[in-house]
Amino acid sequence: MQWETVIGLEVHTQLATKSKIFSGASIAYGADPNTQACIIDLGFPGVLPVLNEAVVDMALIFGLAINAEIGPRSVFARKNYFYPDLPKGYQISQFELPIVGKGSLTIDLEDGSQKVIGITRAHLEEDAGKSLHEDFHGMSGIDLNRTGTPLLEIVSEPDMRSIKEAVAYARKIHQLVVYLGICDGNMQEGSFRVDANLSIRPFGQDAFGTRTELKNLNSFRFMERALNFELERQIDLLEGGGKVVQETRLYDADRDETRSMRSKEEANDYRYFPDPDLLPVEINDQQLQRARQNMPELPDQKRQRFESDYSLSSADALMLTQSRHQADFFEKVVSSGGDAKMAANWVTVELTGALNKAGIALSQSPVTPEQVGGLLERIADNTLSGKLAKQVFEAMWNGEGDADKVIEAKGLKQITDSGQIETIIDEIIANNPKQVEQFRAGKDKLLGFFVGQVMKQTQGKANPGQVNKILLGKLKG
């Protein structure tokens, strides 16, 4: 039987505030356990939560970015369940009236096509604490530092029909929230986590199959592996005469398998009711206007502008706009005098390669956009060849100054004097009569030998274009 995959994702995005959603406690990563949980986070009797206004602004920016309906009046509710890392016995979330309603996001597929994925809602909520099961000799430890951390949960429609589509959607959401500046996107620190709902049905069937939920997927690679395993598990189960049970499952990366965690709860299991300690959130025109003013240029808009304004290929524009920092770096290079197409190549290849080799982020680059722009100017005016430019870039990377300073200090200026190049070529031709004879007899590959000899004698400083032109003229003449 041929099965159709149906996937919907719930993305938990940690908002980039300095304090928690209902208290003034810090959310900085890496603190000692239980040092960043105040009495509000711990649910002490008599304490009252106070909403952090910044989380509302960030939710509005996201809603505008996906062209969503903005809830003029949203309500916080108590989601009741017992778990050791939830001190209050309930989680403050939004249920019937979320701050962001229906919207959509367009994803790019591997075949070059696009697909629109519906977004059901995005609601604000607080995170729970963390249970630690290692190094406690058969017991569990509880770290409540994350309790009260502000989250925006983004819930998609079940519109994805392949695992590739699901990963593309998750990556696009990740790119968007980082671009908007509402999340740092650090998956290793738990700032961006995905719950995936997967079911299968026979092709042509309208009704959805029974779904399972895969919790807390914190890397795109693990997400893809977990979904692949779960897809095969459900197919094997149904084709073997069994039934899929609606449940929550965990992915074990070490064993590359999913395993049952608990039966899947429904909304009524949580006994939602409006939180009596929090007023409804009412959005006014001033807040919406402020959110619009704080909206950066979105990735898709930037990509289109790069293609039209800088005459870049769609592939180059797409690569440059994967990161807001990278796109900004590129534009600063161009404004500093760099040719746009050359700048795109240097940013995405040379600079990115150096960053990857050093294991650092673009924000830590020892080479500034202005320095790269100055380097490209020296390539454009024939002061540097491509090979010499790489030597200059390496020196700039090592902190030896800008391009002009390195060129002067190391004597790396390209030789463009045709008379000087011709003299060197005449000497090489005279010293290699056998190779000249073989070239003229049809062994064209020997041109590389002669070019190499010229470059060796000039220490790589001769202009390659001039070398080739003069060599061909003399060897064929």
C-alpha positions in Angstrom: 0.0 0.0 0.0 1.2 3.5 -0.8 1.0 5.8 2.3 0.8 9.6 2.4 2.7 11.4 5.2 0.9 14.2 7.2 3.0 16.4 9.4 2.3 19.4 11.6 4.8 21.2 13.8 4.7 23.0 17.1 7.8 25.3 17.4 8.7 26.6 20.8 10.7 29.8 20.4 12.4 31.3 23.4 11.9 35.1 23.2 15.0 37.2 23.4 14.1 39.2 26.6 16.4 39.8 29.5 13.9 38.7 32.1 11.1 36.1 32.4 7.6 36.5 31.1 5.9 37.1 34.5 8.8 38.0 36.8 12.0 40.0 36.8 14.3 37.0 37.2 17.1 36.6 34.6 16.9 34.1 31.7 20.7 34.2 31.0 21.9 30.8 30.0 24.5 28.8 32.0 23.8 29.9 35.6 24.1 27.4 38.4 20.9 25.3 39.0 18.1 27.1 40.8 19.9 30.4 41.1 17.5 32.2 38.6 14.1 31.2 40.0 12.3 33.8 42.2 9.3 33.3 44.4 6.9 34.1 41.4 8.5 31.4 39.3 8.4 28.9 42.2 4.7 29.6 42.8 4.8 30.8 46.4 1.4 31.5 47.9 0.2 35.1 47.5 2.6 36.2 44.7 1.2 37.7 41.6 2.6 37.5 38.0 3.2 40.7 36.0 3.3 40.5 32.2 6.6 41.5 30.5 5.6 44.0 27.9 8.5 43.1 25.6 7.0 39.6 24.9 3.9 41.2 23.6 5.8 43.4 21.2 7.8 40.4 20.0 4.7 38.3 19.4 3.2 41.2 17.4 6.3 41.5 15.2 6.1 37.8 14.4 2.4 38.0 13.7 2.9 40.8 11.2 5.8 38.9 9.6 3.6 36.0 8.7 0.6 38.2 7.7 -1.4 36.7 10.5 -4.6 37.8 12.2 -3.7 39.7 15.4 -5.9 39.0 18.3 -7.2 42.4 19.6 -7.9 40.7 22.9 -5.9 37.7 24.1 -6.3 35.8 27.4 -3.8 33.9 29.5 -5.1 30.6 30.8 -3.9 28.0 33.3 -2.9 24.7 31.8 -3.2 22.2 34.7 -1.0 19.2 35.0 1.4 17.7 37.5 5.1 17.4 36.9 8.1 17.7 39.3 9.6 20.6 37.3 6.3 22.6 37.4 6.1 24.0 40.9 2.7 25.8 40.6 1.0 22.7 39.3 -0.1 24.6 36.2 1.6 26.4 33.3 0.4 29.9 32.2 -0.3 29.7 28.5 -2.9 30.9 26.0 -5.7 28.7 24.8 -8.9 29.9 23.2 -7.8 33.5 22.5 -4.2 33.6 21.4 -2.3 36.8 20.5 -1.5 35.6 17.0 -4.1 33.9 14.8 -4.1 32.3 11.4 -1.1 33.2 9.1 1.1 31.5 6.6 4.8 30.9 5.6 6.2 30.1 2.2 8.9 27.5 2.0 11.4 26.7 -0.8 11.6 23.0 -1.8 14.6 21.1 -3.2 13.2 21.1 -6.8 13.0 24.9 -6.9 9.3 25.1 -6.2 7.6 26.8 -3.3 4.8 25.7 -1.0 2.6 27.8 1.4 2.3 26.3 4.9 -0.6 27.5 7.0 0.1 28.6 10.6 -2.9 28.0 12.9 -1.8 30.2 15.8 1.1 31.5 17.8 0.6 32.0 21.6 2.6 33.2 24.5 3.4 30.9 27.4 5.9 30.3 30.2 8.5 27.4 30.0 8.6 24.8 32.7 11.8 23.8 34.6 14.1 20.9 33.7 14.4 17.4 35.2 17.9 16.0 35.3 18.3 12.2 35.4 22.0 11.7 35.3 24.5 11.6 38.2 21.9 11.5 40.9 22.2 7.8 41.8 18.7 6.6 40.9 17.1 9.9 41.7 16.2 13.0 39.6 17.4 16.5 40.1 15.2 19.6 39.4 16.6 22.8 37.9 14.0 25.6 37.9 16.1 28.2 36.2 14.0 27.9 33.0 10.7 28.2 34.8 8.9 31.3 33.6 11.2 31.7 30.5 9.0 33.4 27.8 8.0 31.2 24.9 6.1 31.9 21.7 4.6 28.5 20.6 4.0 28.5 16.8 1.6 25.9 15.7 1.3 24.9 12.0 -1.5 23.4 10.1 -0.9 19.7 9.2 0.1 20.9 5.7 3.4 19.1 5.2 3.4 16.0 3.1 7.0 14.9 3.5 9.8 15.0 6.0 11.8 17.2 3.7 9.0 19.8 3.7 8.8 19.6 7.5 12.5 20.3 7.9 12.3 23.1 5.3 9.5 24.7 7.3 11.3 24.4 10.6 14.4 26.0 9.1 12.4 28.8 7.6 10.7 29.5 11.0 14.2 29.5 12.6 15.6 31.9 10.0 12.6 34.2 10.5 12.6 34.5 14.2 16.4 35.1 14.3 16.0 37.7 11.5 13.3 39.4 13.5 15.5 39.6 16.5 13.0 37.9 18.7 15.0 34.7 19.3 18.7 33.9 19.3 17.9 30.6 17.6 20.4 28.6 19.7 19.1 25.1 19.6 21.9 23.7 21.8 20.7 25.9 24.6 17.0 25.1 24.1 16.1 28.5 22.6 14.4 26.7 19.6 12.7 23.4 20.0 10.3 21.5 17.8 7.4 19.1 18.6 6.4 17.1 15.5 3.0 15.5 14.9 3.1 12.7 12.3 0.5 10.4 10.9 0.0 8.4 7.7 -3.0 7.6 5.6 -3.6 5.7 2.3 -3.2 8.0 -0.7 -6.6 9.4 -1.7 -8.1 9.2 1.8 -9.4 12.5 3.2 -9.5 11.5 6.9 -6.3 11.9 8.8 -4.7 8.8 10.5 -3.9 8.6 14.2 -0.9 10.8 15.0 2.0 10.6 17.4 3.9 13.5 18.8 7.7 13.6 18.9 8.8 15.9 21.7 11.7 18.3 22.1 13.6 17.9 18.9 16.5 20.3 19.3 18.4 19.9 16.0 17.3 19.7 12.4 19.4 16.6 11.8 17.8 14.8 14.8 14.3 16.0 13.7 14.8 14.5 10.2 16.1 11.2 11.7 13.3 11.0 14.3 10.6 11.6 11.7 12.1 9.0 9.3 12.1 6.4 12.1 8.6 7.2 13.2 7.3 7.1 9.6 8.8 3.6 9.1 7.5 2.5 12.5 3.9 3.5 11.7 4.1 1.9 8.2 5.4 -1.3 9.6 2.8 -1.3 12.3 -0.2 -0.7 10.0 1.0 -3.1 7.3 1.5 -5.7 10.0 -2.1 -5.5 11.0 -1.6 -3.3 14.1 -2.9 0.1 15.1 -1.1 3.4 15.8 -1.8 4.6 19.3 -2.1 8.4 19.8 0.8 9.1 22.2 3.8 11.3 22.9 7.1 9.8 22.0 10.8 10.7 22.7 13.6 10.4 20.2 16.7 8.6 21.4 19.6 9.9 19.2 22.1 7.3 20.5 19.8 4.4 19.4 18.3 6.4 16.5 14.7 5.4 17.6 11.6 6.8 19.1 10.0 5.3 22.2 6.8 5.9 24.1 6.7 8.6 26.7 3.0 8.9 27.6 -0.5 8.8 26.1 -1.2 11.9 24.2 -3.3 14.4 26.2 -6.2 16.4 24.7 -7.1 20.0 25.6 -9.8 18.9 28.1 -7.2 16.8 30.0 -5.5 20.1 31.0 -8.7 21.7 32.4 -7.8 25.1 30.9 -9.4 28.1 32.5 -8.6 31.9 32.4 -5.9 32.9 34.8 -7.6 35.0 37.5 -4.3 36.9 38.3 -3.7 38.2 34.7 -5.8 40.7 32.8 -6.7 40.1 29.2 -4.1 41.6 26.8 -5.7 44.3 24.6 -3.7 45.4 21.6 -4.1 49.0 20.5 -3.1 50.8 17.3 0.0 52.4 18.9 1.4 48.9 19.8 0.8 47.7 16.2 2.4 50.8 14.8 5.5 50.3 17.0 5.7 46.7 15.9 5.6 47.7 12.3 8.4 50.3 12.8 10.6 47.6 14.5 10.1 45.1 11.7 13.4 44.5 9.8 13.4 43.7 6.1 12.3 40.0 5.9 14.5 37.3 4.3 12.3 36.8 1.2 12.1 40.6 0.6 15.9 41.0 1.0 16.6 38.1 -1.4 14.5 39.7 -4.1 16.2 43.1 -3.5 19.6 41.5 -3.8 18.7 40.0 -7.1 17.3 43.2 -8.5 19.6 45.8 -7.0 22.9 43.9 -7.2 22.2 41.6 -10.2 23.0 38.5 -8.2 21.9 35.1 -9.2 19.0 33.6 -7.2 21.5 31.1 -5.7 23.9 33.8 -4.4 21.0 35.9 -3.1 19.5 32.9 -1.3 22.9 32.0 0.3 23.6 35.6 1.4 20.2 36.1 3.0 20.2 32.9 5.0 21.6 35.0 7.9 20.7 38.6 8.7 24.3 39.2 9.9 25.7 37.8 6.6 23.4 39.9 4.5 24.4 43.0 6.4 28.1 42.1 6.2 27.7 41.8 2.4 26.0 45.1 2.0 28.7 46.8 4.0 31.4 45.3 1.8 29.6 46.6 -1.3 29.2 50.1 0.2 32.9 50.1 1.0 33.8 49.8 -2.6 33.5 46.1 -3.4 31.9 44.8 -6.6 28.6 43.1 -5.7 29.2 39.8 -7.5 32.8 39.6 -6.3 31.6 40.5 -2.8 29.0 37.7 -2.8 31.7 35.2 -3.7 34.2 36.4 -1.1 31.6 36.5 1.7 30.0 33.1 1.0 33.3 31.3 0.1 36.5 32.8 1.4 35.1 34.5 4.5 32.7 31.6 5.4 35.5 29.1 4.9 37.8 31.0 7.2 35.1 31.3 9.8 34.3 27.6 9.6 37.9 26.6 9.9 38.3 28.8 13.0 35.0 27.6 14.4 33.7 31.1 15.1 30.6 33.1 14.2 30.5 35.9 11.7 30.1 38.4 14.6 33.6 37.3 15.8 35.3 37.8 12.4 38.7 39.5 12.8 38.2 40.9 9.2 35.7 43.8 8.9 33.4 44.4 5.9 35.4 47.6 5.2 38.6 45.6 5.0 37.0 43.1 2.6 35.7 46.0 0.5 39.2 47.5 0.4 40.7 44.2 -0.7 38.2 43.9 -3.5 39.1 47.4 -4.7 42.7 46.2 -5.1 41.5 43.2 -7.1 39.4 45.4 -9.3 42.2 47.9 -10.1 44.6 45.0 -10.9 46.8 45.7 -7.9 46.2 42.1 -6.8 45.5 38.8 -8.6 43.1 36.3 -7.1 46.0 34.3 -5.7 47.7 37.3 -4.2 44.3 38.5 -2.8 44.0 35.3 -0.8 47.5 35.9 0.7 46.5 39.4 1.6 43.2 38.1 3.1 45.1 35.6 5.3 47.4 38.4 6.6 44.3 40.6 7.3 42.7 37.7 9.2 45.9 37.4 11.3 45.6 41.1 12.3 48.3 42.6 10.0 46.1 45.5 8.9 44.0 46.4 5.9 44.8 45.4 2.3 46.9 48.4 1.4 49.1 48.0 4.5 49.6 44.3 3.8 50.4 44.8 0.2 53.0 47.5 1.1 54.5 45.5 3.9 54.8 42.2 2.0 55.5 43.6 -1.5 52.5 41.8 -3.0 51.6 44.2 -5.7 50.7 42.5 -8.9 53.1 42.9 -11.9 51.1 44.4 -14.8 54.0 45.9 -16.8 53.6 44.0 -20.0 57.2 44.7 -21.0 58.5 43.2 -17.7 56.3 40.1 -18.2 57.4 39.7 -21.8 61.1 39.8 -20.8 60.5 37.0 -18.3 58.5 34.9 -20.8 61.2 35.3 -23.5 63.8 34.0 -21.0 61.6 31.0 -20.1 60.9 30.1 -23.7 64.6 30.3 -24.5 65.4 28.0 -21.6 62.8 25.3 -22.5 63.1 24.6 -26.3 62.0 21.0 -26.0 58.7 22.0 -24.3 58.2 24.8 -27.0 58.6 22.2 -29.7 56.1 19.8 -28.1 53.5 22.6 -27.6 53.8 23.7 -31.2 53.4 20.0 -32.2 49.9 20.0 -30.5 50.6 19.3 -26.9 48.4 22.2 -25.6 48.5 21.2 -22.0 52.0 22.4 -21.8 50.7 25.9 -21.6 50.1 25.3 -17.9 53.8 24.4 -17.6 54.9 27.8 -19.0 52.3 29.7 -16.9 53.7 27.9 -13.8 57.2 28.9 -14.7 56.3 32.5 -15.1 54.4 32.5 -11.8 57.3 30.8 -10.0 59.8 33.4 -11.3 57.5 36.3 -10.3 56.5 34.7 -7.0 52.9 34.6 -8.2 52.7 38.4 -8.8 52.4 38.4 -12.6 48.9 39.3 -13.9 47.5 35.9 -15.0 45.5 37.4 -17.9 48.5 39.1 -19.4 50.7 36.1 -18.9 48.3 33.8 -20.8 47.9 36.4 -23.6 51.6 37.0 -24.1 52.5 33.4 -23.8 50.0 32.2 -26.4 51.2 34.9 -28.8 54.8 33.9 -28.5 54.4 30.2 -28.5 52.0 30.1 -31.5 54.1 32.8 -33.3 
